[in-house]
Amino acid sequence: MRAALDAAAAAAQAGEVPVGAVVVHQGRIIATSANAPRALHDPTAHAEMLAIRAAAAAIGSDRLSDCDLWVTLEPCAMCAGAIAHARIARLYYGASDSKGGAVDHGPLLFGQSTIHHRPEVFAGIGEGEAAALLRDFFVTRR
């Protein structure tokens, strides 16, 4: 989670919402990404999406079934869908997102009977630091 938190802090420095994500395969980080929708002019450039794309390229497969995703914020519906499609084995996330989250809030995507893959989910890891990054970021914009 430390690498994801560092990526989130870098996103904040770049003016992006501070979310970071890393993909771990066989005990080592194979992809690290931060939110970049503004920089890339791409509304899908969430940290999770970028990390999943980079990890798939790194291992040469669209299936990341031996991989874990660590992200600083509860994934939205788009990212949760990508996690399911990539067959991520385990999802670890920091701060909950009662407005935009789709794992433990909102649509509860992995609880739907029609979802084709459900990762193991571990919430609240690094939650305090992840939430502080987000809070501080938005305080400066209001």
C-alpha positions as CSV (number, residue, x, y, z in Angstrom):
1,M,0.0,0.0,0.0
2,R,3.0,2.3,0.5
3,A,3.6,2.4,-3.2
4,A,0.0,3.2,-3.9
5,L,-0.1,6.0,-1.3
6,D,3.1,7.5,-2.8
7,A,1.5,7.4,-6.3
8,A,-1.6,9.1,-4.8
9,A,0.5,11.8,-3.3
10,A,2.2,12.3,-6.7
11,A,-1.2,12.6,-8.3
12,A,-2.2,15.4,-5.9
13,Q,1.0,17.2,-6.7
14,A,0.1,17.1,-10.4
15,G,-3.4,18.4,-9.7
16,E,-5.2,15.1,-10.0
17,V,-7.5,13.6,-7.4
18,P,-5.0,11.7,-5.2
19,V,-5.6,8.0,-6.0
20,G,-2.8,5.5,-6.5
21,A,-2.8,1.9,-7.5
22,V,-0.3,-0.9,-7.8
23,V,-0.6,-4.5,-9.2
24,V,1.4,-7.2,-7.5
25,H,2.3,-10.4,-9.2
26,Q,4.2,-13.2,-7.4
27,G,5.2,-10.9,-4.6
28,R,6.6,-8.0,-6.7
29,I,5.0,-4.8,-8.1
30,I,4.6,-5.0,-11.8
31,A,2.6,-1.8,-12.3
32,T,2.2,1.5,-10.4
33,S,-0.2,4.2,-11.5
34,A,-1.9,7.4,-10.3
35,N,-5.0,9.1,-11.4
36,A,-4.5,11.0,-14.6
37,P,-7.8,11.9,-16.3
38,R,-6.9,15.6,-16.6
39,A,-3.3,15.0,-17.8
40,L,-4.4,12.4,-20.3
41,H,-7.7,14.1,-21.3
42,D,-9.2,10.7,-20.6
43,P,-12.1,10.2,-18.2
44,T,-11.2,6.5,-17.9
45,A,-7.7,7.2,-16.7
46,H,-8.3,6.2,-13.2
47,A,-5.3,4.8,-11.2
48,E,-6.8,1.3,-11.3
49,M,-7.5,1.3,-15.0
50,L,-4.0,2.5,-15.8
51,A,-2.4,0.0,-13.4
52,I,-4.5,-2.9,-14.8
53,R,-3.5,-2.0,-18.4
54,A,0.2,-1.7,-17.5
55,A,0.1,-5.0,-15.6
56,A,-1.6,-6.8,-18.5
57,A,1.1,-5.5,-20.9
58,A,3.8,-6.5,-18.4
59,I,2.8,-10.1,-18.2
60,G,1.4,-10.4,-21.7
61,S,-2.1,-11.4,-20.8
62,D,-5.5,-9.9,-20.3
63,R,-6.0,-12.3,-17.3
64,L,-4.4,-11.1,-14.1
65,S,-5.7,-14.1,-12.1
66,D,-2.4,-14.4,-10.2
67,C,-2.3,-10.7,-9.3
68,D,-3.4,-8.5,-6.5
69,L,-4.5,-4.9,-6.8
70,W,-3.8,-2.3,-4.1
71,V,-5.6,1.0,-4.4
72,T,-6.0,3.9,-2.1
73,L,-9.7,4.5,-2.7
74,E,-12.6,2.1,-3.0
75,P,-13.0,1.5,-6.8
76,C,-15.9,3.0,-8.8
77,A,-18.2,0.9,-10.9
78,M,-16.0,1.3,-14.0
79,C,-12.9,0.2,-12.2
80,A,-14.7,-2.6,-10.3
81,G,-15.9,-3.9,-13.7
82,A,-12.3,-3.8,-15.1
83,I,-11.1,-5.7,-11.9
84,A,-13.7,-8.4,-12.6
85,H,-12.9,-8.6,-16.3
86,A,-9.1,-8.9,-15.5
87,R,-9.9,-11.6,-13.0
88,I,-7.8,-9.9,-10.3
89,A,-7.4,-12.4,-7.4
90,R,-7.4,-10.0,-4.5
91,L,-8.4,-6.3,-4.1
92,Y,-6.9,-4.3,-1.2
93,Y,-8.2,-0.7,-0.8
94,G,-7.7,2.1,1.7
95,A,-10.4,4.7,2.0
96,S,-14.1,3.9,1.5
97,D,-16.1,6.0,-1.0
98,S,-19.7,6.3,0.0
99,K,-20.5,8.5,-3.0
100,G,-18.6,6.8,-5.9
101,G,-17.5,3.5,-4.6
102,A,-19.0,0.3,-6.1
103,V,-17.5,-2.4,-4.0
104,D,-18.8,-1.8,-0.5
105,H,-21.1,1.1,-1.5
106,G,-23.5,1.9,-4.3
107,P,-24.1,-1.0,-6.7
108,L,-22.0,-3.5,-4.7
109,L,-20.8,-4.8,-8.0
110,F,-19.1,-7.9,-6.7
111,G,-22.2,-9.0,-4.9
112,Q,-24.3,-9.0,-8.1
113,S,-25.4,-12.5,-9.3
114,T,-24.5,-11.6,-12.8
115,I,-20.8,-10.7,-12.1
116,H,-18.5,-13.3,-13.7
117,H,-15.6,-12.9,-11.2
118,R,-15.4,-11.8,-7.6
119,P,-12.0,-11.0,-6.1
120,E,-11.3,-11.4,-2.4
121,V,-11.7,-7.9,-1.0
122,F,-9.8,-6.4,1.9
123,A,-10.9,-2.8,2.9
124,G,-9.4,-0.2,5.2
125,I,-5.7,-0.8,4.6
126,G,-3.9,2.5,4.9
127,E,-7.3,4.1,5.2
128,G,-6.3,7.0,7.5
129,E,-3.5,8.2,5.2
130,A,-5.5,7.7,2.0
131,A,-8.5,9.6,3.4
132,A,-6.2,12.4,4.6
133,L,-4.7,12.8,1.1
134,L,-8.2,13.1,-0.3
135,R,-9.4,15.5,2.4
136,D,-6.4,17.7,2.1
137,F,-6.7,17.8,-1.7
138,F,-10.3,18.9,-1.7
139,V,-9.9,21.4,1.1
140,T,-7.4,23.4,-1.1
141,R,-10.0,23.4,-3.9
142,R,-13.0,24.7,-2.0
